[in-house]
Amino acid sequence: MNQLWGHDADPTAQGRIQGAKPVAVLDIGSNSVRLVVYERHARSLTPLYNEKSSCALGRGLAQSGRLAYENIDRALTAIQRFALVVKLMKAGEVHILATSAVRDASNSDAFVNAVEATMNAPVHVLSGEQEAHFAALGVVAGIPDFTGIVGDLGGGSLELSAIVDGSDARGETHELGVIRLQDDSGRSPARAREVARARLARSGLLSGKPGGQFCAIGGTWRSLAKMHQVLRDYPLHMVQHYAAKASDIARLCDDIVDAVGAGKAMPGADSVSSSRKELVPMGAAVLSEVLRAGKFDSVLFSALGVREGYLYGLLPEAEQRVDPLLQGAEEISILRSRSRAHAEDLIEFTADFLAAIHVRETPGEERLRKVACYLSDIGWRGHPDYRGEQSVDLVAYGSLTGVDHAARAFLAETLAVRYMGLKHKSMSQSLMALAGPAANMKARLLGAIFRVAYPMSAAMPGVLPRTHFTLEDGRLRLHLPQDLAFLSGEHLEGRLDQLAGVAGIKSSETIAG
C-alpha cells in the first residue's frame, strides 16, 4: 500500500495539509464534555472531529457544592472514548480545559486526576476571569474586527468581556449558567429572568452608554440564533457571524419565556435538539436581560469561543495577525484546486484587469477578490453539470472563518458565474440578497474575469502572467504574446465580449504580439 501513497506519507492523512499535526482540545463544562480535534494549530482552525457528551456535571452543584457521582461516571465514560479518538488521530498537542463546575466543586480533585490519567495530559482549571479572556479571544479569532461586549454562556456561569482593538480589556463572571439557573429558579423561566436581572445589576461592563454590539457565545445561545433564523426564513443556517437587531433577539427571548410559562411550545422549537430544548428558556431569560442591561443595538453570534480562543492565545504574535479567511482559502486551494500557483497568477490577472478599466478597490474588496481566486477551481473534480452548485455549496456553507454572511454570498455568486455563466439560475435570490446589489455586480464582474482566464490557462500556472489588459478608445483589449496567438478564437473572444459587457464597455478584442 505504501507505493500508492509515497514512502513517507501517512495513508490515513490523505486529503489534509501535508505535515500538519492535529491538535485536540477537551472542554469540560458544566453541561457537556466536548472534544474537538483540529487539523493543525494555525490561525485558521479546521475541525477534524467534533463530538460532545451531555453529562450535566454542574447539576445540583449550587445546592450540594459537589459533583454528583453519576455525572462524574458519565463524563469519564465519554472521556475514555475521546482518549481513543485522540490516539487514533495522532494528535500532537492535547489541551484539556475545565470551567465552572470543576473549579467550584469541593470534590473535583479526584475527577481531575482521573481525567489526566485517562487523557495523559494536564487539566487546566480556568478561573472565571481566564474563561472570559479566552472566550473573548475566540471571538477575535473568528471575527477579527469585532468591537463590543462578549458573553459566553455555559452551564455554570456567564462570562462577560470587553473587546477593543482586537484585545479584551477586562472580564467578569456571573453565576448565571443555564444548569445553575435551572436549579436556582426551580426551572421557572420567568423566575430565571428575575434572578438574571438581579445578578447582572452588579455588572460594570453592562452599565455603559447605549448602543454597540454584543457577541453571544455558547450552545444554548447558538440554539436561539437557529430559532431566530428559522422564524425569519433566513437562507444561511449557520450561527458563526450571524447578525441581528438586539431588539428582535430580545423579543424572541421574551416570547420563549412567556410561551414556556404558559405551557405552550417555544417559537421555532423544531430547530432545537432535544438535549438542548429544556435549557433554551434559561438561556433566553439571561440573554434578554443582558441585552436590556447593556442597551445594545445589535447581536452577533459566534460559534468560536473558549477552545479556539485558548489556541489563538498560544500562537506567536506574528501568526495572530494572519488573516484567517485568506489562510483558510489558501489551504482549500492547496487541497482542492489543480494548482495553487495558478490562483496566485489569477490574483495578479484580475488586479491587472481592474487597473486597466480604472476600478479602485477598498482593502475589503481586494481581500475578497484574493479569496475568490484561491477558491475559483475547487469544483474541478465534480461532474461538469454540477460543479457550479457544488462549489457554491462549499463556499456558502463551508467552515471558513473571518467572513460574514454577506461576503459568503459574494463569494458564492462569483463561483456560480465562473462555472455556470452570467445567466445562471441555480442560486436562491434570498441568499444573494445578503450580499446586496452593489456587491452582487462586483461578484458577476469577477466571475466573468475567471471565465476569460480559465480557457487560456487550463488552470495551470505560467500563462496568465504573459498577458495583460488595456482600455483604449472605449475598447477592452486582451494582449497575448506572439507565441500564444493561437489562443485567440471564437470561444475566448465570446468570453471577452461578455466580460466587457459586464464592465460596461462596448467592445473588446484580442491582440497578439
N, C-alpha and C positions, 0 to 999 in steps of 0.2 A: 504493500500500500504506500510505502514511502515514496516510490517512484512517481506516484500521482501528485504528490504534494511538494516535493523537494526534500533534500536530505536533512535540512534543519528546520523544517516547518512543522507546526502543530496542526494535524488534520482537524482537531476539534475547534480550532480558532479561525477557520476559513470564513471569509466574509466580514472579518474585523480588521481594524488597523494593525498592520504588522508591527510586532514588537510591543504592542500595548499590553500592560499588565493590569488585570481587573482590580478594582478597589471596592471593598464591601463596607457598608455601614449598617449596623444593627441598632435600631432605635427602639428603646424600651420605654413606652409611655404608660400613662395611667389607664388608657382604654385599650390599646393594642400594642403588639410587638411586631415590628416590621423590619424585614431585611431587603435592602436594595444593593445590588451589585452593579457597578458602573463599568463600562468598557475600559476606561482608563481614568486616571486622576488628571484632569485637564480643566481649562476654563469652561468649555462646553461639555457637559456631562451627558452621556448616553446610557440609559439603563439597559443592562443585560438581563436582569432578573429583578422582579419586584413582587413581594408577597407579604401579606400581613396576617396575623392571627389575633382575633379579638379575645383578649384574655381578661380584660377589666381588672387589672392589678389594683387600681385605685378604689374599687368598690368597697364601701364601708370603712375606708381609711380615716375619714374625718371623725367617725364615731369611736373606732377602736384604737386608732393610732398604729395599726399593724396591717401588713399584707395578709390576706386570707390564704390559708394553705392550699385550698382547692385552686385558687387563681395562680398561685406560685407553681403548682404542678402543671397547670395548663400552659403557662408561659414556658416552663422548662422543656416540656414536650415539644413545643413549637421550635424552641431554640436548638434542640437536638437535630431537628430536620434542617434548620438553617445552617448549622455547622457542617452538615454533609454537603449542602449546596455550595458553600464557600470552598470546601475541599475540592469538589468536582470541577469548579470553575477556576481553580488555581489562583485565587486572589492573592495579589502581592501585598496588599495592605488590608487590615481588618480594624475598623473603628467601632467601638460599642459606646453608645450614648444612653444614659438613663436620666429621666426627668422627674417630674413632680412626685409620683408615687414612691419611687425608690428613695429619693432624698428626704421625704417626710416620714417614712415608716420606721418604727423603732426596731423592727426585726429584718431590715433589709440586708444586713451584713452576710448572713448565710446565703441568701438568694444571690447576691453579687458574687460570692465565692463560687457558687455552683455555675453561674453563667461563665465566669472566667475559666473555670476548669473545662467546661464544655466547648467553648469557642477558642481556647488557648490564646486569649488576648485580654488586655485590661479593660475594665469598665470605667468610663468617665462619668461620674455622677455630677451632672451640671447643676449649678446654683440657679436660682431664678434669674439673676442678672445675666449669667452666661447664656442661659436659654434664650433670653430676649435678644442678646447680642448676636447669637448665631442665626436666629430667625430673621433678624434684620439683614445680616449678610446674605441669607438665602434669597431675599428679595433683590438685593443688589446684584447677585449672581444672575438672576433671570430677567430683571427689569432694571438695567444699569442706570437709567435716567430718572428713577423714581425719587421723589422728594415728598415727605409727609410722615404720617404715623403708621407703624406696622403693628398688627395684633396677631399673635399666634395662640389659637385656642386649642388646648389639649383636653385630656380627661380630668387632670387635677388642677390646672391653673391656666390663667390668661397672662401672657407676657406682652407688654407694650414697649415699643422703642420708637425713637425719632430718628429719621434718616435725613441728613442734609449733605449735599455734595458727595454722595457715594459712601458715606460712613455714618454709623449710628452715634448719636450724641449721648444718650442715656437711656436706661431701661427701667421698667417697673414690672413687678409680678403681683398678681391678684388671685385670690382663691375663688376662681370662677370657672374652673374646668367643668365640662359637661357631666362627668361622673360625680364629681364632688357636689355640683349644683343639684343633681337629682337627689342625692342624699340630704342635702341641706334644705331643699324645698318640699320634700315629701312628694316628689315627681309632679308638682304643680307648675306648669309654665308661667302662669300669672304670678305665683309666689316667687318663682325664679327671677322674673323680671324685677320685682321689688328688691330682692337680695342683690341683684346685679347693680341696680341704681344706687343702693346704699354703699356698696363696696367700691364702686367707681367714683363716688364723691370724693375719695381721698386721692384721686389721680392728679398728678401735676401735669401730665402730658395731654390730658383732655380738657384743660382749662384755658387754652389759648384763644386766639381770635377766630371768628367764624371763617369757614372756607377751608380749602385744602383737600388733600387726598388721604384716604385711609386704605391700607392694603391688608386684606384678610387672608390668613393662613390657617390651615388645619382641615382635617377631613370633614368635620361637621359643617364648617363654613363652605367648603367645596360643594357639599350637597345642596346648600342653599343657593349657590350660584347655578348649579344644574337645574334646580327647580325654577329659578328665575328665567333661565334660557328657554326652558320648555314652555312656560307661560307666555313668553313674548315671541315664540316660534323663531328663535334665533338660529341662524344657519350653521354656526360652528359650535359643536357640542364639546368644547374643551374649556377648562377652567383657567389655565395659565393665561394671564394678561387680559382676562375678561373684565370689561369696564361697564359700570352702570351708575346712574344717579343715586346718591345716598338716600334721597327721599323715597325713591322707588324700592330700594332694598329694605329700608326701614318699614315701609308699608307692607311688604311681603312678610317680614318678620312678625309684625303685629297681627296680620291675618292668620299666620300659623299658630301663634299663641292663642288667639281668640277661638280659632276653629277647634283646637285640641281641648280648650277649656269648655267648649260647648258640646264636646263629644262628637265632632264632625271630622271628616277627612281633611288632611292638610292639602292646600292647593299645590298641585304639581307633585304629589306624593309618589306617583308611579315611577318617577325618575330616581328615587332614592332606594338604596339597597336595604334589605330587611334588617341587617345588622346595625345600620346607622339610623333607622327610622325613629326609634324611641329617643335618640339623642338630639335630633334636629330641633324640636321645640325648645330645648335648653339653649342650644346654640343661637336660635333666633332671638330668645329673650336677652342674651348677652349682647348680640350684635346691635339690636335696636337701641339698647341703652348706650353702647359705645358711640354709635353714630349721632345720637342726640346730645350726649355729653360733649363730644368733640365738635359739634356743629359743622360736620364735613359736607362738602359739595358732591364728592364722587367717591366711589369704591372701586378698587382694583382687587382682583382675586389672584393669588399666587399659589401654584402647585409646588413651588420650591420653598423650602423652609429650613429647619434646623440642620437636617442632614447635609443639604447642599451648601448651606452657609458655613458649616464646620469645615467641609472640604475646601471651599473657597478661601477660608481664612488660613489654611495651610499652604496655599500656593505662594510662590515668590511674588513680590510686588509687581515685577515686570509682567508676569503672566496674568495677574489680576486685571491688568489694564487691557488685555487682549479682548477684542470684540467677540462675544460668544456666538453671535449669529454668523459672522464671517468664518470663524473657526469651524463651526458645525457644518456650514455649507461646503467648505473646502474638504472636510472629511467625507461627506456624502459624495462629492465629486471623485475623490480617490477610490471609493468603494463601488460606485455605480456607473460612472461615466467611462467612455472609451479612452479618454486621455485627459488627465488633469492639466497637462501643459497646454492643451487646446483651449481650455477655459481661460487660462492666462492670456492667450492670444486674443480670445474673444473680448476680454475686458478692454484691451487696447483698441481692437477693431471698433467696438461700439463707442468708445471715447472719441476716436478719430471721426466717426460719422457725426456725432453731436457737435464737435468742434467745427466741422465743415459747414453745418447748417446753422451755426451760431446759437446753439442752445446751451445755456449755462445751468449746471446742476447745483442744488443745495448739497451739503455734506450728507444729509439723509438720503437724497435721491441717488447720489453716487454710491453710497453703501448698498442700497437695494439693487442697483444695477450690477454691481460686482457679485452679489449673492445670486442673482438670476443667472449670471454667466456660469457660475460654478454648478448650478443645478440644471443647466439647459440640456444636458444629454443623459439625464438619469433614467429615461424611459426606453433606452435603445434595445434592451432585452425583451421588451414586451411585444405582443402581437401588433403588427402595423395598424390594425383597425382600432386598437385600444391604448396605444402609447400615450396619447394625449390625456385620456381620462385617468390612467394610472399615474402619470406624472403630476397631474393636478391634485389627485388624492394624496400623494406623497408629500407635496408641499403644503397644501391646505390643512391636512390632518396629521402631519408629521411631528416629531418631538423636538423641533428646533426651539431654541431659547433666544431671548433678546429680540423678539419680534412680536409686535402687536397684531391684532386680528385684521386691521386694515392692510398692513404690509403683507400678511399671508394672502389676502385676496389679490393684491397687486402681483405677487409672485406667481400665484396660480393662474391668473389671466395671461401673464407673459408666456408661461409654458403652454397654455391652451392655444394661443396664437402660433407659437413656434411649431407645434405638432399638428394642429388641425386647421390652421389658416385663419384669416381675418373674419370669415363668415361662420365660424364655429357656433354651435348651439348647445354645447354639452354642459355649460356651467349655469348654475342657478342664478337668476337675477338678484335674489336676496343675498347670496354670497358676494357677488360683485359690488352690491350697494355698500358693503363695508369699506371698500377702497375709496369710493367717491368718484364722480365723473372725471375730474382732472387726472387723478392717478390712473384711472382706467384707460384714458387716452395715452398716457405715457407707457403703460404696460403694452398696449397694442403696438406702439412705435417700436419698443424694444423687441417684442416678439417678431415684428416684421424685419428688423435687422438680422435676427437669428436666422430667418428664412432665406436671407441672402447669403449668410456666412456658411451655412452647412453644406449646400450643394457644391460650393467651391472647395471646401476643405476636407469633406468626408469625416469630420470630427477629429482630424489628425493635425498636429501642430506643424508650423513652418510655412503654410500658405498665406494665411491672413496677414502676417506682418509685411508681406511683399505687396500688398495692395493699399490703396488709400482713396479717400473721397475728396471731391471738390464740389463747390456750388458756384457755377458760372452762368451769368445771364439767365438766371431762373431755371437752370437745368442741373440736375444732380448727375455727377459723373463718377463712375467707379473706374479707377485706373488699375490696370493689370500690367505686370511685366511682360515683355515680348514673348518670352518662352512659355507663358501661361495664357497666351491669347486665345487658345482653343477652348478655354473655359467660358468665353462669351458665346452665348447661344440663346435660343428661344426660352429655355427654362430659366436661366439666370436673369435674362432681360425682363421676363414677366415678373419675377420676384422683385427686381429692382424698381419696376414701374409701380408695383404695389407699395413698396417702401416709400417712394416719392409721394404717392397719393396720400398715405397716412401722415406724412410730414407736411402736407400742403404745398408740395412742389409739383409744377405742371408736367414736367417731362424728365426723362433720365436716359442715360446711355452708358455703355462700357467703352473704354478707350484702352488700347494695347500700346505699349511702348512708352 
